[in-house]
Each structure stands twice: as C-alpha cells, then as structure tokens.
C-alpha cells in the first residue's frame, strides 16, 4: 500500500484529519465559516481538520 493509500484509509476510519496528514497526501486546506477548517482530498472527499 502506498503512503497515500495508508493515510487515506486512516482518514476514512477516523472522522478528522490533521493539517500535516492533509498536505502529505496532496489535499488542500480550506476555511469553512462557523465550522473551522477542512481538508479537501484529491479524491474529492472532505474531512474536518482537528
């Protein structure tokens, strides 16, 4: 399994992702009003950032 697959699998089993995990898999950190920050992953999914 690639490093990207390992982090993506970990993100799927956990409701939140860290900024470092987000950027390490090529995700983009976005700001969401009233919610905080989220990570948009390359596969199109979004995870809340802890």
C-alpha positions in Angstrom: 0.0 0.0 0.0 1.3 3.4 -0.8 1.7 6.2 1.7 -1.2 8.0 0.2 -3.4 4.9 0.5 -2.4 4.4 4.1 -3.3 7.9 5.1 -6.5 7.9 3.1 -7.6 4.7 4.7 -6.7 6.1 8.1 -8.7 9.3 7.3 -11.7 7.2 6.3 -11.8 5.3 9.6 -11.3 8.5 11.6 -13.7 11.4 11.4 -10.9 14.0 11.5 -7.5 14.6 9.8 -4.7 16.8 10.8 -3.2 19.6 8.6 0.0 17.6 8.2 -1.9 14.5 7.1 -3.9 16.6 4.7 -1.0 18.2 3.0 1.1 15.0 2.9 -1.5 13.3 0.7 -1.9 16.3 -1.6 -5.0 17.7 0.0 -6.0 21.3 0.1 -6.9 23.1 3.4 -10.0 25.2 3.1 -11.7 27.5 5.6 -15.4 27.0 6.3 -17.3 29.7 8.1 -18.6 28.8 11.6 -17.1 25.3 11.2 -13.4 25.9 11.0 -11.0 24.2 8.6 -11.4 21.2 6.3 -9.2 19.2 4.1 -10.3 18.6 0.6 -8.6 15.4 -0.5 -7.5 14.6 -4.1 -10.4 12.0 -4.4 -12.9 14.8 -3.8 -13.8 13.9 -0.2 -13.6 16.5 2.6 -12.5 15.8 6.2 -12.7 18.1 9.2 -9.3 19.2 10.4 -8.5 18.6 14.1 
